[in-house]
Amino acid sequence: MAEFSYKGESFPYYPKEVKLSAAKRLSAIPLAFGGTAVQQLGQAPLEITGSGELTGDLGAEFARLHRLFLQQDSGVLQLPGFSPIRCYFTALEGVGQSGPAVLEYRFTFLEDPDYAAALSAGNDYALVQEGETLYTLAKRLGVGAADLIAANPQITDPLSPERGTVVWLP
């Protein structure tokens, strides 16, 4: 089973519930002589929500999640049973209960619209695999490493990109 990680930070626990919500944006427009026309306005970003329980050192584990939540940029989310996805961490909630040291947490992630648009546009790309560098990816794809690095200025360290990172092909 894949790990629960965000921006390369792994967590020893798995969410007990994960919900993915996809939607289309539509607008119903009344017509002058009756009836309605429906206009498609595009795809809404995927929303990922979930919940789970923290045990043990609750403060430290929740603080790890909270530090990631405070970061402004998007990152790669890996949830058990799902493909990696680049998204923003948009909500985090912790609910303590009396009794044993258990803290229920809830989270929401929103797909990075730039990432989603690039993928749906059919641009040529590859996803970084576990332990792969841009050099080993270039070899796997049969492209020049220098060209691959030049085509991906958003990747600051070609020796350790996050698993699931989108790499644009030259």
C-alpha positions as CSV (number, residue, x, y, z in Angstrom):
1,M,0.0,0.0,0.0
2,A,1.3,3.5,-0.8
3,E,2.1,5.8,2.0
4,F,0.3,9.0,3.0
5,S,2.6,11.8,2.1
6,Y,2.5,15.5,1.0
7,K,5.4,17.4,-0.4
8,G,7.6,14.4,0.3
9,E,6.8,14.3,4.0
10,S,5.6,10.9,5.0
11,F,3.1,10.1,7.8
12,P,2.9,6.8,9.6
13,Y,-0.9,6.7,9.6
14,Y,-3.5,6.4,6.8
15,P,-6.7,8.4,6.5
16,K,-9.7,6.1,7.4
17,E,-11.8,7.9,4.8
18,V,-10.9,9.7,1.6
19,K,-13.4,11.4,-0.7
20,L,-12.6,12.7,-4.2
21,S,-15.1,15.2,-5.7
22,A,-15.1,16.1,-9.4
23,A,-17.5,18.5,-10.9
24,K,-18.3,20.3,-14.1
25,R,-19.1,24.0,-14.1
26,L,-22.4,24.6,-16.0
27,S,-24.6,27.7,-16.4
28,A,-28.3,27.5,-17.1
29,I,-29.3,30.5,-19.4
30,P,-33.0,31.3,-19.8
31,L,-33.9,31.7,-23.5
32,A,-36.0,34.7,-24.6
33,F,-39.0,32.6,-25.9
34,G,-38.9,29.9,-23.2
35,G,-36.7,27.0,-22.4
36,T,-33.1,27.0,-21.1
37,A,-29.7,26.6,-22.7
38,V,-26.9,25.0,-20.7
39,Q,-23.4,26.4,-21.2
40,Q,-20.4,24.3,-20.2
41,L,-17.9,26.5,-18.4
42,G,-15.2,23.9,-17.8
43,Q,-14.0,21.4,-15.2
44,A,-13.8,22.4,-11.6
45,P,-10.6,21.3,-9.8
46,L,-10.7,18.0,-8.1
47,E,-11.3,18.3,-4.3
48,I,-9.9,15.7,-2.0
49,T,-11.2,15.4,1.5
50,G,-10.6,12.9,4.2
51,S,-10.3,12.1,7.9
52,G,-8.4,9.9,10.2
53,E,-7.1,9.5,13.7
54,L,-3.8,10.4,15.3
55,T,-2.5,8.5,18.2
56,G,0.7,8.8,20.3
57,D,2.4,12.2,20.4
58,L,-0.7,14.1,19.1
59,G,0.8,17.5,19.3
60,A,3.9,16.6,17.3
61,E,1.9,14.8,14.6
62,F,-0.7,17.6,14.2
63,A,2.1,20.2,14.2
64,R,3.7,18.3,11.2
65,L,0.4,18.5,9.3
66,H,-0.1,22.2,10.3
67,R,3.4,23.2,9.1
68,L,2.6,21.7,5.7
69,F,-0.8,23.4,5.7
70,L,0.8,26.8,6.3
71,Q,2.9,26.6,3.2
72,Q,1.5,28.6,0.3
73,D,2.6,26.6,-2.8
74,S,1.1,23.4,-4.2
75,G,2.8,20.0,-3.7
76,V,2.4,16.4,-4.5
77,L,-0.1,14.5,-2.5
78,Q,0.1,10.7,-2.2
79,L,-2.8,8.8,-0.6
80,P,-3.0,5.0,-0.3
81,G,-4.7,3.6,-3.4
82,F,-4.5,6.7,-5.5
83,S,-2.2,8.2,-8.1
84,P,0.0,11.2,-7.0
85,I,-1.7,14.5,-7.6
86,R,-0.3,18.1,-7.4
87,C,-2.6,20.1,-5.1
88,Y,-3.0,22.8,-2.5
89,F,-3.6,22.0,1.2
90,T,-6.7,24.2,1.8
91,A,-8.1,23.0,5.2
92,L,-7.0,21.2,8.3
93,E,-9.1,20.5,11.4
94,G,-8.3,18.6,14.6
95,V,-11.0,17.3,17.0
96,G,-10.0,15.9,20.3
97,Q,-12.2,13.7,22.4
98,S,-12.1,12.8,26.1
99,G,-10.5,9.5,27.0
100,P,-7.6,7.9,25.3
101,A,-5.0,10.0,23.4
102,V,-6.7,10.1,20.1
103,L,-7.2,13.2,17.9
104,E,-9.4,13.0,14.9
105,Y,-8.2,15.1,11.9
106,R,-9.9,16.2,8.8
107,F,-8.2,17.7,5.7
108,T,-9.1,19.2,2.3
109,F,-6.8,19.5,-0.7
110,L,-7.7,21.2,-4.0
111,E,-6.1,20.2,-7.3
112,D,-3.6,22.7,-8.6
113,P,-5.6,24.2,-11.7
114,D,-2.3,24.9,-13.6
115,Y,-1.3,21.2,-13.2
116,A,-4.8,20.0,-14.2
117,A,-4.9,22.3,-17.3
118,A,-1.5,21.2,-18.5
119,L,-2.4,17.5,-18.2
120,S,-5.8,17.9,-19.9
121,A,-4.2,19.9,-22.8
122,G,-2.3,16.8,-23.9
123,N,1.2,18.3,-23.4
124,D,4.0,15.7,-23.4
125,Y,5.0,15.0,-19.8
126,A,6.2,12.2,-17.5
127,L,5.8,11.6,-13.8
128,V,8.8,11.1,-11.6
129,Q,8.9,7.7,-10.1
130,E,10.1,6.7,-6.6
131,G,13.9,7.3,-6.2
132,E,14.2,8.8,-9.7
133,T,16.3,11.8,-10.6
134,L,16.0,13.9,-13.8
135,Y,19.1,12.2,-15.1
136,T,17.6,8.7,-14.6
137,L,14.3,9.9,-16.0
138,A,16.0,11.3,-19.1
139,K,17.8,8.0,-19.6
140,R,14.5,6.1,-19.2
141,L,12.7,8.3,-21.7
142,G,15.6,8.5,-24.2
143,V,16.0,12.3,-24.1
144,G,19.0,14.4,-23.2
145,A,19.4,15.2,-19.5
146,A,20.4,18.8,-20.2
147,D,17.4,19.4,-22.4
148,L,15.1,17.8,-19.8
149,I,16.5,20.0,-17.1
150,A,16.2,23.1,-19.3
151,A,12.5,22.3,-20.0
152,N,11.8,22.1,-16.3
153,P,13.1,25.2,-14.5
154,Q,10.4,24.8,-11.8
155,I,12.4,21.8,-10.5
156,T,15.1,23.3,-8.4
157,D,17.1,20.1,-7.6
158,P,17.4,17.7,-10.5
159,L,18.8,15.0,-8.2
160,S,15.8,14.8,-5.9
161,P,12.4,15.8,-7.4
162,E,9.4,14.6,-5.5
163,R,7.7,11.3,-6.6
164,G,4.7,12.2,-8.8
165,T,6.2,15.5,-10.0
166,V,5.2,16.4,-13.6
167,V,8.2,16.7,-15.8
168,W,7.7,18.4,-19.2
169,L,9.4,16.8,-22.1
170,P,11.7,18.9,-24.4
